[in-house]
Amino acid sequence: MSTNIVWHQVTVDKAERRKKNGHGSAVLWFTGLSGSGKSTLANAVDRALLDRNARSYVLDGDNIRHGLNQGLGFSAADRTENIRRIGEVAKLFVDSGQFALTAFISPFREDRNKVRTLIEEKEFIEIHVRCSLEECERRDPKGLYEKARQGVIPEFTGVSSPYEEPLAPELIIDTDRETVEESVAKVISLLEEEGLL
């Protein structure tokens, strides 16, 4: 890392951006197994926020790996770096006065907790998108579980690599028991309770 880098102070700060937008900003960190419904829920919340004239953007695991993180694999080290980079990008969205909705398996607690420390208190909302492994495998929208069971995909979360459930998430959504609409309502309600909307 270069020693000639100096932080440049901005002239428009987060508070001014929030005031202009008419709402707060935060990271909504959707975490859960593949097939649990993270992307579906994040996009549905994004639509609900847009309908309320709130600024937001979805950072989706697969989409990010097509660009920003295309050089990363799925080793423990690469997964950690993937989440670190996403945390930094999400922080920029929060600083810009928007909601960053991140849909990543993010299987390791330590990685998620490191992202939490990047952002001010109350700006990181961990949402455990909980769904049984059996239901995730039944859904298997990308055919990944089948490939993992065949040994085609090594280090697959939930099969050959662990998923560490959040110990104290701000919200738990049970997608095998709740409709998308019910789940979205719970997220929006939490944002209202926290004074972010």
C-alpha positions in Angstrom: 0.0 0.0 0.0 1.3 3.4 -0.9 2.2 5.7 1.9 1.5 8.8 -0.2 -2.3 8.6 0.0 -4.1 11.2 2.0 -7.8 11.2 2.8 -9.6 14.1 1.0 -12.4 15.7 2.9 -15.7 16.0 1.0 -17.6 19.3 0.7 -21.1 17.6 0.7 -21.5 15.3 3.7 -23.8 12.4 4.4 -26.1 14.4 6.6 -26.7 16.9 3.8 -27.4 14.2 1.3 -29.8 12.5 3.7 -31.6 15.8 4.3 -31.9 16.4 0.5 -33.1 12.8 0.0 -35.7 13.0 2.8 -34.6 9.7 4.4 -31.7 8.0 6.1 -29.2 5.7 4.6 -28.0 2.2 5.7 -26.7 -1.1 4.5 -29.4 -3.8 4.4 -27.2 -6.9 4.5 -29.3 -9.9 3.3 -27.4 -13.1 4.2 -28.5 -16.7 3.8 -28.0 -19.9 1.9 -28.1 -20.1 -1.9 -31.7 -20.3 -2.9 -33.0 -18.8 0.4 -34.5 -15.8 -1.4 -31.9 -13.1 -0.8 -31.9 -11.6 -4.3 -35.7 -11.9 -4.6 -36.3 -10.1 -1.3 -33.6 -7.5 -1.8 -35.1 -6.6 -5.2 -38.6 -6.5 -3.8 -37.5 -4.2 -1.0 -35.7 -2.0 -3.6 -39.0 -1.7 -5.5 -40.8 -0.8 -2.3 -38.2 1.9 -1.5 -38.5 3.3 -5.0 -42.2 3.5 -4.7 -41.7 5.6 -1.6 -39.2 7.9 -3.4 -36.3 6.5 -1.4 -32.9 6.1 -3.1 -31.5 2.6 -3.0 -29.4 0.1 -5.0 -29.1 -3.7 -5.0 -25.6 -5.2 -4.9 -26.2 -8.8 -5.9 -23.6 -11.5 -5.3 -23.6 -13.0 -8.9 -23.7 -9.5 -10.5 -20.8 -8.2 -8.5 -18.7 -11.3 -9.5 -19.3 -10.4 -13.2 -17.4 -7.1 -12.7 -15.8 -5.8 -9.5 -15.0 -9.2 -8.1 -14.6 -11.3 -11.3 -11.1 -12.3 -10.4 -12.1 -13.9 -7.1 -12.9 -17.6 -6.6 -14.6 -19.3 -3.7 -11.8 -20.2 -1.4 -12.1 -18.9 2.2 -9.6 -16.1 1.4 -11.4 -15.1 -1.7 -14.8 -15.2 0.0 -13.4 -12.9 2.7 -12.0 -10.5 0.1 -15.3 -10.6 -1.8 -17.2 -9.5 1.3 -14.6 -6.9 2.3 -14.9 -5.2 -1.1 -18.7 -5.3 -1.0 -18.6 -3.7 2.4 -16.4 -0.9 1.1 -18.8 -0.3 -1.8 -21.8 -0.5 0.4 -20.3 2.1 2.7 -19.9 4.5 -0.2 -23.7 4.1 -0.9 -24.5 4.9 2.7 -22.2 8.0 2.6 -24.1 9.1 -0.6 -27.3 9.0 1.4 -28.8 5.8 -0.1 -29.8 2.4 1.0 -27.4 -0.3 -0.1 -29.2 -3.7 -0.3 -26.6 -6.5 -0.5 -27.6 -10.0 -1.4 -24.6 -12.3 -0.6 -24.4 -15.7 1.0 -21.6 -14.2 3.1 -21.2 -17.4 5.1 -18.8 -16.3 7.7 -19.8 -14.3 10.8 -16.3 -12.7 11.1 -16.6 -11.3 7.5 -20.0 -9.8 8.2 -18.9 -8.4 11.5 -15.9 -6.7 9.8 -18.3 -5.0 7.4 -20.4 -3.9 10.4 -17.4 -2.1 11.9 -16.8 -0.2 8.6 -20.1 1.6 9.0 -21.5 3.8 11.8 -23.7 2.2 14.4 -27.3 1.8 13.3 -26.2 1.9 9.6 -25.7 -1.8 9.2 -28.9 -3.9 9.3 -28.2 -7.6 9.1 -31.2 -9.5 7.7 -31.0 -13.3 8.0 -32.9 -14.7 5.1 -33.6 -18.0 6.8 -34.7 -21.1 4.9 -34.2 -24.8 5.5 -31.4 -26.4 3.5 -34.0 -28.9 2.2 -36.2 -26.1 0.8 -33.2 -24.3 -0.7 -32.2 -27.5 -2.4 -35.8 -28.1 -3.6 -35.8 -24.6 -5.1 -32.2 -24.8 -6.4 -32.9 -22.1 -9.1 -29.4 -22.4 -10.5 -28.9 -26.1 -10.2 -26.0 -25.5 -7.8 -26.9 -27.9 -5.0 -27.1 -30.8 -7.5 -23.7 -29.9 -8.8 -22.3 -29.6 -5.3 -23.7 -33.0 -4.3 -22.1 -34.5 -7.4 -18.7 -32.9 -6.4 -18.7 -30.6 -9.4 -18.7 -27.5 -7.2 -16.2 -27.8 -4.3 -16.6 -25.7 -1.2 -20.3 -25.1 -1.7 -22.0 -23.4 1.3 -24.4 -25.7 3.1 -23.0 -28.8 1.5 -19.2 -28.9 1.7 -18.6 -25.6 3.3 -20.3 -24.1 6.4 -22.8 -21.4 6.8 -22.5 -19.5 10.1 -25.9 -18.1 10.9 -26.0 -14.6 12.4 -26.1 -14.7 16.2 -28.0 -11.4 16.6 -29.3 -10.1 13.3 -31.6 -7.0 13.3 -34.2 -9.1 11.4 -34.9 -12.7 10.6 -37.1 -13.5 7.5 -38.3 -17.0 7.1 -38.8 -17.3 3.4 -40.1 -20.8 3.5 -43.0 -19.6 5.7 -43.6 -16.0 4.6 -44.6 -14.5 1.3 -42.4 -12.0 -0.4 -45.0 -9.3 0.4 -45.0 -10.2 4.1 -41.2 -10.2 4.1 -40.9 -6.8 2.4 -43.4 -5.3 4.9 -41.2 -6.5 7.8 -38.2 -4.8 6.3 -40.0 -1.6 5.6 -41.5 -1.6 9.1 -38.0 -2.0 10.6 -36.7 0.9 8.6 -39.6 3.0 9.8 -39.0 2.0 13.4 -35.3 3.0 13.1 -36.3 6.4 11.8 -34.6 5.7 8.4 -37.9 6.3 6.4 
